[in-house]
Amino acid sequence: MSELPRYEYVKLADAIAADIASGTLPQGAALPGERAMTELHRVSIGTVRRAIVELRKRGLVATLPAKGTYVIAMPEPSGDAPEEREPNT
């Protein structure tokens, strides 16, 4: 059975998410502008915009009006941080 086709915006969002996970786009880094991303990834501006919306839904980026889109901190996984406890005496 063949794999279902994925939308271009999902492919783009996945590629950017991979860059974030690998550290290529670290926390606080600005994503390229929409027009630059259309040329870089050879997709339409609508695809770029939908990919950014998808990344915002995933909690990976935040867009500041007239400033750009930036990588934000990933939430800490629950239960992984060790709790500080006082020693038993």
HTML snippet that shows the backbone in 3Dmol.js (N, CA, C, O; Angstrom):
<script src="https://3Dmol.org/build/3Dmol-min.js"></script>
<div id="view" style="width:600px;height:400px;position:relative"></div>
<script>
const pdb = `
ATOM      1  N   MET A   1       0.845  -1.179   0.000  1.00  0.00           N
ATOM      2  CA  MET A   1       0.000   0.000   0.000  1.00  0.00           C
ATOM      3  C   MET A   1       0.892   1.245   0.000  1.00  0.00           C
ATOM      4  O   MET A   1       1.875   1.304   0.738  1.00  0.00           O
ATOM      5  N   SER A   2       0.554   2.225  -0.816  1.00  0.00           N
ATOM      6  CA  SER A   2       1.398   3.411  -0.931  1.00  0.00           C
ATOM      7  C   SER A   2       1.053   4.437   0.142  1.00  0.00           C
ATOM      8  O   SER A   2      -0.048   4.454   0.692  1.00  0.00           O
ATOM      9  N   GLU A   3       2.025   5.284   0.414  1.00  0.00           N
ATOM     10  CA  GLU A   3       1.866   6.340   1.405  1.00  0.00           C
ATOM     11  C   GLU A   3       0.980   7.447   0.828  1.00  0.00           C
ATOM     12  O   GLU A   3       1.063   7.754  -0.362  1.00  0.00           O
ATOM     13  N   LEU A   4       0.144   8.039   1.661  1.00  0.00           N
ATOM     14  CA  LEU A   4      -0.727   9.124   1.218  1.00  0.00           C
ATOM     15  C   LEU A   4       0.112  10.344   0.864  1.00  0.00           C
ATOM     16  O   LEU A   4       1.114  10.614   1.527  1.00  0.00           O
ATOM     17  N   PRO A   5      -0.282  11.090  -0.176  1.00  0.00           N
ATOM     18  CA  PRO A   5       0.475  12.304  -0.519  1.00  0.00           C
ATOM     19  C   PRO A   5       0.309  13.357   0.566  1.00  0.00           C
ATOM     20  O   PRO A   5      -0.752  13.474   1.178  1.00  0.00           O
ATOM     21  N   ARG A   6       1.370  14.120   0.794  1.00  0.00           N
ATOM     22  CA  ARG A   6       1.321  15.193   1.799  1.00  0.00           C
ATOM     23  C   ARG A   6       1.250  16.525   1.076  1.00  0.00           C
ATOM     24  O   ARG A   6       1.791  16.694  -0.018  1.00  0.00           O
ATOM     25  N   TYR A   7       0.573  17.462   1.712  1.00  0.00           N
ATOM     26  CA  TYR A   7       0.496  18.805   1.152  1.00  0.00           C
ATOM     27  C   TYR A   7       1.872  19.462   1.192  1.00  0.00           C
ATOM     28  O   TYR A   7       2.693  19.169   2.062  1.00  0.00           O
ATOM     29  N   GLU A   8       2.106  20.359   0.230  1.00  0.00           N
ATOM     30  CA  GLU A   8       3.398  21.050   0.154  1.00  0.00           C
ATOM     31  C   GLU A   8       3.681  21.858   1.418  1.00  0.00           C
ATOM     32  O   GLU A   8       4.822  21.898   1.878  1.00  0.00           O
ATOM     33  N   TYR A   9       2.658  22.505   1.988  1.00  0.00           N
ATOM     34  CA  TYR A   9       2.904  23.313   3.181  1.00  0.00           C
ATOM     35  C   TYR A   9       3.320  22.449   4.359  1.00  0.00           C
ATOM     36  O   TYR A   9       4.093  22.893   5.208  1.00  0.00           O
ATOM     37  N   VAL A  10       2.817  21.216   4.424  1.00  0.00           N
ATOM     38  CA  VAL A  10       3.216  20.304   5.501  1.00  0.00           C
ATOM     39  C   VAL A  10       4.667  19.861   5.287  1.00  0.00           C
ATOM     40  O   VAL A  10       5.440  19.772   6.241  1.00  0.00           O
ATOM     41  N   LYS A  11       5.025  19.589   4.051  1.00  0.00           N
ATOM     42  CA  LYS A  11       6.416  19.224   3.751  1.00  0.00           C
ATOM     43  C   LYS A  11       7.363  20.352   4.140  1.00  0.00           C
ATOM     44  O   LYS A  11       8.420  20.115   4.725  1.00  0.00           O
ATOM     45  N   LEU A  12       6.971  21.590   3.807  1.00  0.00           N
ATOM     46  CA  LEU A  12       7.809  22.738   4.144  1.00  0.00           C
ATOM     47  C   LEU A  12       7.895  22.917   5.656  1.00  0.00           C
ATOM     48  O   LEU A  12       8.977  23.148   6.197  1.00  0.00           O
ATOM     49  N   ALA A  13       6.758  22.812   6.336  1.00  0.00           N
ATOM     50  CA  ALA A  13       6.756  22.932   7.800  1.00  0.00           C
ATOM     51  C   ALA A  13       7.628  21.849   8.428  1.00  0.00           C
ATOM     52  O   ALA A  13       8.364  22.119   9.378  1.00  0.00           O
ATOM     53  N   ASP A  14       7.553  20.640   7.911  1.00  0.00           N
ATOM     54  CA  ASP A  14       8.389  19.548   8.426  1.00  0.00           C
ATOM     55  C   ASP A  14       9.873  19.826   8.209  1.00  0.00           C
ATOM     56  O   ASP A  14      10.696  19.532   9.076  1.00  0.00           O
ATOM     57  N   ALA A  15      10.215  20.391   7.052  1.00  0.00           N
ATOM     58  CA  ALA A  15      11.614  20.706   6.762  1.00  0.00           C
ATOM     59  C   ALA A  15      12.135  21.778   7.712  1.00  0.00           C
ATOM     60  O   ALA A  15      13.255  21.676   8.213  1.00  0.00           O
ATOM     61  N   ILE A  16      11.325  22.802   7.961  1.00  0.00           N
ATOM     62  CA  ILE A  16      11.745  23.865   8.879  1.00  0.00           C
ATOM     63  C   ILE A  16      11.816  23.320  10.305  1.00  0.00           C
ATOM     64  O   ILE A  16      12.734  23.663  11.051  1.00  0.00           O
ATOM     65  N   ALA A  17      10.856  22.473  10.690  1.00  0.00           N
ATOM     66  CA  ALA A  17      10.872  21.862  12.021  1.00  0.00           C
ATOM     67  C   ALA A  17      12.132  21.019  12.203  1.00  0.00           C
ATOM     68  O   ALA A  17      12.707  20.993  13.291  1.00  0.00           O
ATOM     69  N   ALA A  18      12.564  20.332  11.150  1.00  0.00           N
ATOM     70  CA  ALA A  18      13.789  19.541  11.227  1.00  0.00           C
ATOM     71  C   ALA A  18      15.001  20.446  11.434  1.00  0.00           C
ATOM     72  O   ALA A  18      15.915  20.100  12.182  1.00  0.00           O
ATOM     73  N   ASP A  19      15.010  21.606  10.772  1.00  0.00           N
ATOM     74  CA  ASP A  19      16.104  22.570  10.962  1.00  0.00           C
ATOM     75  C   ASP A  19      16.121  23.096  12.398  1.00  0.00           C
ATOM     76  O   ASP A  19      17.188  23.331  12.965  1.00  0.00           O
ATOM     77  N   ILE A  20      14.941  23.278  12.979  1.00  0.00           N
ATOM     78  CA  ILE A  20      14.858  23.739  14.367  1.00  0.00           C
ATOM     79  C   ILE A  20      15.370  22.647  15.303  1.00  0.00           C
ATOM     80  O   ILE A  20      16.158  22.917  16.210  1.00  0.00           O
ATOM     81  N   ALA A  21      14.920  21.418  15.080  1.00  0.00           N
ATOM     82  CA  ALA A  21      15.330  20.297  15.937  1.00  0.00           C
ATOM     83  C   ALA A  21      16.835  20.034  15.867  1.00  0.00           C
ATOM     84  O   ALA A  21      17.445  19.647  16.864  1.00  0.00           O
ATOM     85  N   SER A  22      17.432  20.243  14.695  1.00  0.00           N
ATOM     86  CA  SER A  22      18.863  19.974  14.525  1.00  0.00           C
ATOM     87  C   SER A  22      19.738  21.116  15.032  1.00  0.00           C
ATOM     88  O   SER A  22      20.951  20.958  15.166  1.00  0.00           O
ATOM     89  N   GLY A  23      19.123  22.267  15.315  1.00  0.00           N
ATOM     90  CA  GLY A  23      19.904  23.412  15.761  1.00  0.00           C
ATOM     91  C   GLY A  23      20.346  24.331  14.640  1.00  0.00           C
ATOM     92  O   GLY A  23      20.984  25.354  14.888  1.00  0.00           O
ATOM     93  N   THR A  24      20.013  23.974  13.402  1.00  0.00           N
ATOM     94  CA  THR A  24      20.330  24.850  12.283  1.00  0.00           C
ATOM     95  C   THR A  24      19.620  26.187  12.449  1.00  0.00           C
ATOM     96  O   THR A  24      20.166  27.238  12.113  1.00  0.00           O
ATOM     97  N   LEU A  25      18.397  26.137  12.971  1.00  0.00           N
ATOM     98  CA  LEU A  25      17.644  27.341  13.341  1.00  0.00           C
ATOM     99  C   LEU A  25      17.474  27.310  14.854  1.00  0.00           C
ATOM    100  O   LEU A  25      16.509  26.726  15.349  1.00  0.00           O
ATOM    101  N   PRO A  26      18.387  27.922  15.600  1.00  0.00           N
ATOM    102  CA  PRO A  26      18.314  27.868  17.064  1.00  0.00           C
ATOM    103  C   PRO A  26      17.240  28.807  17.622  1.00  0.00           C
ATOM    104  O   PRO A  26      16.686  29.642  16.907  1.00  0.00           O
ATOM    105  N   GLN A  27      16.965  28.648  18.904  1.00  0.00           N
ATOM    106  CA  GLN A  27      16.000  29.508  19.589  1.00  0.00           C
ATOM    107  C   GLN A  27      16.385  30.960  19.383  1.00  0.00           C
ATOM    108  O   GLN A  27      17.548  31.330  19.550  1.00  0.00           O
ATOM    109  N   GLY A  28      15.410  31.785  19.020  1.00  0.00           N
ATOM    110  CA  GLY A  28      15.638  33.203  18.803  1.00  0.00           C
ATOM    111  C   GLY A  28      16.005  33.563  17.381  1.00  0.00           C
ATOM    112  O   GLY A  28      16.013  34.741  17.022  1.00  0.00           O
ATOM    113  N   ALA A  29      16.312  32.560  16.560  1.00  0.00           N
ATOM    114  CA  ALA A  29      16.680  32.833  15.167  1.00  0.00           C
ATOM    115  C   ALA A  29      15.465  33.274  14.370  1.00  0.00           C
ATOM    116  O   ALA A  29      14.357  32.778  14.573  1.00  0.00           O
ATOM    117  N   ALA A  30      15.686  34.201  13.472  1.00  0.00           N
ATOM    118  CA  ALA A  30      14.625  34.653  12.581  1.00  0.00           C
ATOM    119  C   ALA A  30      14.561  33.742  11.365  1.00  0.00           C
ATOM    120  O   ALA A  30      15.588  33.384  10.789  1.00  0.00           O
ATOM    121  N   LEU A  31      13.353  33.373  10.982  1.00  0.00           N
ATOM    122  CA  LEU A  31      13.177  32.653   9.737  1.00  0.00           C
ATOM    123  C   LEU A  31      13.359  33.634   8.590  1.00  0.00           C
ATOM    124  O   LEU A  31      13.127  34.830   8.764  1.00  0.00           O
ATOM    125  N   PRO A  32      13.771  33.151   7.417  1.00  0.00           N
ATOM    126  CA  PRO A  32      13.856  34.059   6.267  1.00  0.00           C
ATOM    127  C   PRO A  32      12.479  34.662   5.992  1.00  0.00           C
ATOM    128  O   PRO A  32      11.462  34.092   6.388  1.00  0.00           O
ATOM    129  N   GLY A  33      12.442  35.793   5.329  1.00  0.00           N
ATOM    130  CA  GLY A  33      11.181  36.421   4.956  1.00  0.00           C
ATOM    131  C   GLY A  33      10.393  35.534   4.006  1.00  0.00           C
ATOM    132  O   GLY A  33      10.936  34.608   3.403  1.00  0.00           O
ATOM    133  N   GLU A  34       9.110  35.829   3.882  1.00  0.00           N
ATOM    134  CA  GLU A  34       8.231  35.015   3.043  1.00  0.00           C
ATOM    135  C   GLU A  34       8.723  34.935   1.600  1.00  0.00           C
ATOM    136  O   GLU A  34       8.761  33.854   1.012  1.00  0.00           O
ATOM    137  N   ARG A  35       9.094  36.067   1.039  1.00  0.00           N
ATOM    138  CA  ARG A  35       9.547  36.066  -0.358  1.00  0.00           C
ATOM    139  C   ARG A  35      10.846  35.272  -0.520  1.00  0.00           C
ATOM    140  O   ARG A  35      11.017  34.549  -1.501  1.00  0.00           O
ATOM    141  N   ALA A  36      11.742  35.409   0.431  1.00  0.00           N
ATOM    142  CA  ALA A  36      12.994  34.657   0.371  1.00  0.00           C
ATOM    143  C   ALA A  36      12.717  33.152   0.469  1.00  0.00           C
ATOM    144  O   ALA A  36      13.369  32.347  -0.195  1.00  0.00           O
ATOM    145  N   MET A  37      11.743  32.789   1.302  1.00  0.00           N
ATOM    146  CA  MET A  37      11.415  31.372   1.445  1.00  0.00           C
ATOM    147  C   MET A  37      10.776  30.808   0.175  1.00  0.00           C
ATOM    148  O   MET A  37      10.970  29.636  -0.147  1.00  0.00           O
ATOM    149  N   THR A  38      10.014  31.636  -0.547  1.00  0.00           N
ATOM    150  CA  THR A  38       9.421  31.158  -1.804  1.00  0.00           C
ATOM    151  C   THR A  38      10.521  30.811  -2.806  1.00  0.00           C
ATOM    152  O   THR A  38      10.428  29.813  -3.521  1.00  0.00           O
ATOM    153  N   GLU A  39      11.557  31.638  -2.851  1.00  0.00           N
ATOM    154  CA  GLU A  39      12.664  31.379  -3.769  1.00  0.00           C
ATOM    155  C   GLU A  39      13.533  30.223  -3.287  1.00  0.00           C
ATOM    156  O   GLU A  39      13.953  29.383  -4.083  1.00  0.00           O
ATOM    157  N   LEU A  40      13.801  30.182  -1.995  1.00  0.00           N
ATOM    158  CA  LEU A  40      14.653  29.147  -1.420  1.00  0.00           C
ATOM    159  C   LEU A  40      14.056  27.750  -1.584  1.00  0.00           C
ATOM    160  O   LEU A  40      14.761  26.800  -1.928  1.00  0.00           O
ATOM    161  N   HIS A  41      12.747  27.635  -1.333  1.00  0.00           N
ATOM    162  CA  HIS A  41      12.086  26.325  -1.359  1.00  0.00           C
ATOM    163  C   HIS A  41      11.276  26.078  -2.627  1.00  0.00           C
ATOM    164  O   HIS A  41      10.687  25.011  -2.799  1.00  0.00           O
ATOM    165  N   ARG A  42      11.249  27.071  -3.514  1.00  0.00           N
ATOM    166  CA  ARG A  42      10.538  26.968  -4.791  1.00  0.00           C
ATOM    167  C   ARG A  42       9.067  26.579  -4.601  1.00  0.00           C
ATOM    168  O   ARG A  42       8.560  25.638  -5.212  1.00  0.00           O
ATOM    169  N   VAL A  43       8.409  27.344  -3.730  1.00  0.00           N
ATOM    170  CA  VAL A  43       6.983  27.159  -3.472  1.00  0.00           C
ATOM    171  C   VAL A  43       6.295  28.518  -3.550  1.00  0.00           C
ATOM    172  O   VAL A  43       6.956  29.555  -3.602  1.00  0.00           O
ATOM    173  N   SER A  44       4.964  28.505  -3.558  1.00  0.00           N
ATOM    174  CA  SER A  44       4.220  29.766  -3.620  1.00  0.00           C
ATOM    175  C   SER A  44       4.203  30.453  -2.262  1.00  0.00           C
ATOM    176  O   SER A  44       4.477  29.834  -1.233  1.00  0.00           O
ATOM    177  N   ILE A  45       3.880  31.734  -2.275  1.00  0.00           N
ATOM    178  CA  ILE A  45       3.812  32.481  -1.022  1.00  0.00           C
ATOM    179  C   ILE A  45       2.693  31.942  -0.134  1.00  0.00           C
ATOM    180  O   ILE A  45       2.805  31.974   1.091  1.00  0.00           O
ATOM    181  N   GLY A  46       1.620  31.450  -0.742  1.00  0.00           N
ATOM    182  CA  GLY A  46       0.536  30.846   0.029  1.00  0.00           C
ATOM    183  C   GLY A  46       1.003  29.607   0.785  1.00  0.00           C
ATOM    184  O   GLY A  46       0.588  29.371   1.919  1.00  0.00           O
ATOM    185  N   THR A  47       1.867  28.819   0.152  1.00  0.00           N
ATOM    186  CA  THR A  47       2.424  27.628   0.797  1.00  0.00           C
ATOM    187  C   THR A  47       3.299  28.032   1.978  1.00  0.00           C
ATOM    188  O   THR A  47       3.242  27.409   3.039  1.00  0.00           O
ATOM    189  N   VAL A  48       4.101  29.063   1.797  1.00  0.00           N
ATOM    190  CA  VAL A  48       4.959  29.560   2.880  1.00  0.00           C
ATOM    191  C   VAL A  48       4.100  30.024   4.052  1.00  0.00           C
ATOM    192  O   VAL A  48       4.381  29.691   5.203  1.00  0.00           O
ATOM    193  N   ARG A  49       3.069  30.783   3.760  1.00  0.00           N
ATOM    194  CA  ARG A  49       2.201  31.294   4.826  1.00  0.00           C
ATOM    195  C   ARG A  49       1.506  30.172   5.586  1.00  0.00           C
ATOM    196  O   ARG A  49       1.409  30.220   6.812  1.00  0.00           O
ATOM    197  N   ARG A  50       1.024  29.166   4.867  1.00  0.00           N
ATOM    198  CA  ARG A  50       0.369  28.027   5.534  1.00  0.00           C
ATOM    199  C   ARG A  50       1.369  27.230   6.364  1.00  0.00           C
ATOM    200  O   ARG A  50       1.027  26.727   7.434  1.00  0.00           O
ATOM    201  N   ALA A  51       2.601  27.114   5.876  1.00  0.00           N
ATOM    202  CA  ALA A  51       3.639  26.407   6.640  1.00  0.00           C
ATOM    203  C   ALA A  51       3.938  27.137   7.944  1.00  0.00           C
ATOM    204  O   ALA A  51       4.124  26.503   8.983  1.00  0.00           O
ATOM    205  N   ILE A  52       3.984  28.460   7.895  1.00  0.00           N
ATOM    206  CA  ILE A  52       4.250  29.240   9.114  1.00  0.00           C
ATOM    207  C   ILE A  52       3.103  29.084  10.106  1.00  0.00           C
ATOM    208  O   ILE A  52       3.332  28.971  11.310  1.00  0.00           O
ATOM    209  N   VAL A  53       1.874  29.077   9.607  1.00  0.00           N
ATOM    210  CA  VAL A  53       0.719  28.837  10.491  1.00  0.00           C
ATOM    211  C   VAL A  53       0.848  27.465  11.141  1.00  0.00           C
ATOM    212  O   VAL A  53       0.586  27.316  12.335  1.00  0.00           O
ATOM    213  N   GLU A  54       1.248  26.470  10.368  1.00  0.00           N
ATOM    214  CA  GLU A  54       1.428  25.117  10.897  1.00  0.00           C
ATOM    215  C   GLU A  54       2.510  25.093  11.978  1.00  0.00           C
ATOM    216  O   GLU A  54       2.338  24.445  13.010  1.00  0.00           O
ATOM    217  N   LEU A  55       3.612  25.788  11.750  1.00  0.00           N
ATOM    218  CA  LEU A  55       4.688  25.841  12.736  1.00  0.00           C
ATOM    219  C   LEU A  55       4.246  26.552  14.011  1.00  0.00           C
ATOM    220  O   LEU A  55       4.656  26.175  15.109  1.00  0.00           O
ATOM    221  N   ARG A  56       3.412  27.579  13.865  1.00  0.00           N
ATOM    222  CA  ARG A  56       2.867  28.255  15.054  1.00  0.00           C
ATOM    223  C   ARG A  56       1.967  27.309  15.833  1.00  0.00           C
ATOM    224  O   ARG A  56       2.015  27.284  17.062  1.00  0.00           O
ATOM    225  N   LYS A  57       1.145  26.527  15.134  1.00  0.00           N
ATOM    226  CA  LYS A  57       0.279  25.546  15.800  1.00  0.00           C
ATOM    227  C   LYS A  57       1.107  24.524  16.572  1.00  0.00           C
ATOM    228  O   LYS A  57       0.697  24.063  17.637  1.00  0.00           O
ATOM    229  N   ARG A  58       2.263  24.174  16.037  1.00  0.00           N
ATOM    230  CA  ARG A  58       3.146  23.206  16.691  1.00  0.00           C
ATOM    231  C   ARG A  58       3.922  23.836  17.845  1.00  0.00           C
ATOM    232  O   ARG A  58       4.583  23.129  18.606  1.00  0.00           O
ATOM    233  N   GLY A  59       3.847  25.147  17.978  1.00  0.00           N
ATOM    234  CA  GLY A  59       4.553  25.835  19.057  1.00  0.00           C
ATOM    235  C   GLY A  59       6.031  26.038  18.800  1.00  0.00           C
ATOM    236  O   GLY A  59       6.808  26.222  19.737  1.00  0.00           O
ATOM    237  N   LEU A  60       6.422  26.005  17.540  1.00  0.00           N
ATOM    238  CA  LEU A  60       7.840  26.127  17.199  1.00  0.00           C
ATOM    239  C   LEU A  60       8.274  27.544  16.884  1.00  0.00           C
ATOM    240  O   LEU A  60       9.436  27.898  17.084  1.00  0.00           O
ATOM    241  N   VAL A  61       7.339  28.369  16.386  1.00  0.00           N
ATOM    242  CA  VAL A  61       7.683  29.734  16.009  1.00  0.00           C
ATOM    243  C   VAL A  61       6.618  30.704  16.505  1.00  0.00           C
ATOM    244  O   VAL A  61       5.497  30.316  16.833  1.00  0.00           O
ATOM    245  N   ALA A  62       6.998  31.961  16.549  1.00  0.00           N
ATOM    246  CA  ALA A  62       6.064  33.050  16.852  1.00  0.00           C
ATOM    247  C   ALA A  62       6.318  34.149  15.833  1.00  0.00           C
ATOM    248  O   ALA A  62       7.459  34.420  15.459  1.00  0.00           O
ATOM    249  N   THR A  63       5.237  34.775  15.394  1.00  0.00           N
ATOM    250  CA  THR A  63       5.348  35.862  14.424  1.00  0.00           C
ATOM    251  C   THR A  63       5.030  37.172  15.113  1.00  0.00           C
ATOM    252  O   THR A  63       3.989  37.319  15.753  1.00  0.00           O
ATOM    253  N   LEU A  64       5.938  38.120  14.974  1.00  0.00           N
ATOM    254  CA  LEU A  64       5.750  39.454  15.525  1.00  0.00           C
ATOM    255  C   LEU A  64       5.416  40.393  14.375  1.00  0.00           C
ATOM    256  O   LEU A  64       6.194  40.497  13.427  1.00  0.00           O
ATOM    257  N   PRO A  65       4.267  41.085  14.433  1.00  0.00           N
ATOM    258  CA  PRO A  65       3.879  41.972  13.337  1.00  0.00           C
ATOM    259  C   PRO A  65       4.983  42.974  12.995  1.00  0.00           C
ATOM    260  O   PRO A  65       5.549  43.622  13.875  1.00  0.00           O
ATOM    261  N   ALA A  66       5.268  43.084  11.725  1.00  0.00           N
ATOM    262  CA  ALA A  66       6.275  44.000  11.180  1.00  0.00           C
ATOM    263  C   ALA A  66       7.700  43.687  11.643  1.00  0.00           C
ATOM    264  O   ALA A  66       8.614  44.474  11.395  1.00  0.00           O
ATOM    265  N   LYS A  67       7.898  42.559  12.305  1.00  0.00           N
ATOM    266  CA  LYS A  67       9.236  42.175  12.780  1.00  0.00           C
ATOM    267  C   LYS A  67       9.721  40.891  12.112  1.00  0.00           C
ATOM    268  O   LYS A  67      10.886  40.800  11.728  1.00  0.00           O
ATOM    269  N   GLY A  68       8.848  39.904  11.970  1.00  0.00           N
ATOM    270  CA  GLY A  68       9.236  38.644  11.371  1.00  0.00           C
ATOM    271  C   GLY A  68       8.784  37.456  12.207  1.00  0.00           C
ATOM    272  O   GLY A  68       8.060  37.603  13.192  1.00  0.00           O
ATOM    273  N   THR A  69       9.226  36.289  11.792  1.00  0.00           N
ATOM    274  CA  THR A  69       8.889  35.046  12.471  1.00  0.00           C
ATOM    275  C   THR A  69      10.153  34.480  13.093  1.00  0.00           C
ATOM    276  O   THR A  69      11.190  34.375  12.438  1.00  0.00           O
ATOM    277  N   TYR A  70      10.056  34.114  14.371  1.00  0.00           N
ATOM    278  CA  TYR A  70      11.219  33.680  15.139  1.00  0.00           C
ATOM    279  C   TYR A  70      10.986  32.320  15.777  1.00  0.00           C
ATOM    280  O   TYR A  70       9.862  31.965  16.133  1.00  0.00           O
ATOM    281  N   VAL A  71      12.070  31.568  15.913  1.00  0.00           N
ATOM    282  CA  VAL A  71      12.024  30.296  16.625  1.00  0.00           C
ATOM    283  C   VAL A  71      11.868  30.606  18.109  1.00  0.00           C
ATOM    284  O   VAL A  71      12.573  31.454  18.656  1.00  0.00           O
ATOM    285  N   ILE A  72      10.928  29.903  18.758  1.00  0.00           N
ATOM    286  CA  ILE A  72      10.727  30.101  20.192  1.00  0.00           C
ATOM    287  C   ILE A  72      11.155  28.854  20.937  1.00  0.00           C
ATOM    288  O   ILE A  72      11.369  27.802  20.334  1.00  0.00           O
ATOM    289  N   ALA A  73      11.278  28.972  22.248  1.00  0.00           N
ATOM    290  CA  ALA A  73      11.723  27.848  23.068  1.00  0.00           C
ATOM    291  C   ALA A  73      10.719  26.718  23.013  1.00  0.00           C
ATOM    292  O   ALA A  73       9.509  26.945  23.006  1.00  0.00           O
ATOM    293  N   MET A  74      11.222  25.519  22.975  1.00  0.00           N
ATOM    294  CA  MET A  74      10.358  24.338  23.040  1.00  0.00           C
ATOM    295  C   MET A  74       9.925  24.143  24.488  1.00  0.00           C
ATOM    296  O   MET A  74      10.728  24.332  25.402  1.00  0.00           O
ATOM    297  N   PRO A  75       8.674  23.769  24.709  1.00  0.00           N
ATOM    298  CA  PRO A  75       8.241  23.516  26.086  1.00  0.00           C
ATOM    299  C   PRO A  75       8.986  22.333  26.682  1.00  0.00           C
ATOM    300  O   PRO A  75       9.312  21.376  25.981  1.00  0.00           O
ATOM    301  N   GLU A  76       9.250  22.405  27.965  1.00  0.00           N
ATOM    302  CA  GLU A  76       9.912  21.296  28.653  1.00  0.00           C
ATOM    303  C   GLU A  76       8.985  20.091  28.677  1.00  0.00           C
ATOM    304  O   GLU A  76       7.802  20.232  28.987  1.00  0.00           O
ATOM    305  N   PRO A  77       9.497  18.916  28.359  1.00  0.00           N
ATOM    306  CA  PRO A  77       8.656  17.729  28.461  1.00  0.00           C
ATOM    307  C   PRO A  77       8.249  17.500  29.917  1.00  0.00           C
ATOM    308  O   PRO A  77       9.072  17.632  30.823  1.00  0.00           O
ATOM    309  N   SER A  78       7.009  17.167  30.134  1.00  0.00           N
ATOM    310  CA  SER A  78       6.535  16.973  31.512  1.00  0.00           C
ATOM    311  C   SER A  78       7.122  15.703  32.105  1.00  0.00           C
ATOM    312  O   SER A  78       7.215  14.671  31.440  1.00  0.00           O
ATOM    313  N   GLY A  79       7.513  15.800  33.358  1.00  0.00           N
ATOM    314  CA  GLY A  79       8.008  14.626  34.077  1.00  0.00           C
ATOM    315  C   GLY A  79       9.464  14.304  33.865  1.00  0.00           C
ATOM    316  O   GLY A  79       9.982  13.389  34.506  1.00  0.00           O
ATOM    317  N   ASP A  80      10.154  15.025  32.983  1.00  0.00           N
ATOM    318  CA  ASP A  80      11.555  14.718  32.727  1.00  0.00           C
ATOM    319  C   ASP A  80      12.510  15.465  33.647  1.00  0.00           C
ATOM    320  O   ASP A  80      13.625  15.004  33.890  1.00  0.00           O
ATOM    321  N   ALA A  81      12.084  16.605  34.155  1.00  0.00           N
ATOM    322  CA  ALA A  81      12.967  17.395  35.002  1.00  0.00           C
ATOM    323  C   ALA A  81      13.018  16.788  36.405  1.00  0.00           C
ATOM    324  O   ALA A  81      11.976  16.514  37.000  1.00  0.00           O
ATOM    325  N   PRO A  82      14.221  16.579  36.931  1.00  0.00           N
ATOM    326  CA  PRO A  82      14.304  16.018  38.279  1.00  0.00           C
ATOM    327  C   PRO A  82      13.828  17.033  39.316  1.00  0.00           C
ATOM    328  O   PRO A  82      14.106  18.227  39.210  1.00  0.00           O
ATOM    329  N   GLU A  83      13.122  16.546  40.296  1.00  0.00           N
ATOM    330  CA  GLU A  83      12.638  17.426  41.356  1.00  0.00           C
ATOM    331  C   GLU A  83      13.711  17.568  42.418  1.00  0.00           C
ATOM    332  O   GLU A  83      14.435  16.622  42.725  1.00  0.00           O
ATOM    333  N   GLU A  84      13.799  18.764  42.970  1.00  0.00           N
ATOM    334  CA  GLU A  84      14.751  18.975  44.059  1.00  0.00           C
ATOM    335  C   GLU A  84      14.084  18.541  45.352  1.00  0.00           C
ATOM    336  O   GLU A  84      12.958  18.940  45.652  1.00  0.00           O
ATOM    337  N   ARG A  85      14.778  17.738  46.096  1.00  0.00           N
ATOM    338  CA  ARG A  85      14.254  17.261  47.370  1.00  0.00           C
ATOM    339  C   ARG A  85      15.268  17.528  48.468  1.00  0.00           C
ATOM    340  O   ARG A  85      16.478  17.518  48.244  1.00  0.00           O
ATOM    341  N   GLU A  86      14.748  17.762  49.639  1.00  0.00           N
ATOM    342  CA  GLU A  86      15.640  17.937  50.781  1.00  0.00           C
ATOM    343  C   GLU A  86      16.105  16.561  51.228  1.00  0.00           C
ATOM    344  O   GLU A  86      15.338  15.599  51.205  1.00  0.00           O
ATOM    345  N   PRO A  87      17.366  16.474  51.633  1.00  0.00           N
ATOM    346  CA  PRO A  87      17.862  15.167  52.079  1.00  0.00           C
ATOM    347  C   PRO A  87      17.139  14.710  53.348  1.00  0.00           C
ATOM    348  O   PRO A  87      16.809  15.511  54.223  1.00  0.00           O
ATOM    349  N   ASN A  88      16.908  13.414  53.418  1.00  0.00           N
ATOM    350  CA  ASN A  88      16.280  12.841  54.620  1.00  0.00           C
ATOM    351  C   ASN A  88      17.295  12.810  55.746  1.00  0.00           C
ATOM    352  O   ASN A  88      18.427  12.362  55.563  1.00  0.00           O
ATOM    353  N   THR A  89      16.884  13.287  56.910  1.00  0.00           N
ATOM    354  CA  THR A  89      17.811  13.271  58.055  1.00  0.00           C
ATOM    355  C   THR A  89      17.237  12.483  59.184  1.00  0.00           C
ATOM    356  O   THR A  89      17.870  12.356  60.232  1.00  0.00           O
TER     357      THR A  89
END
`;
const viewer = $3Dmol.createViewer("view");
viewer.addModel(pdb, "pdb");
viewer.setStyle({}, {cartoon: {color: "spectrum"}});
viewer.zoomTo();
viewer.render();
</script>
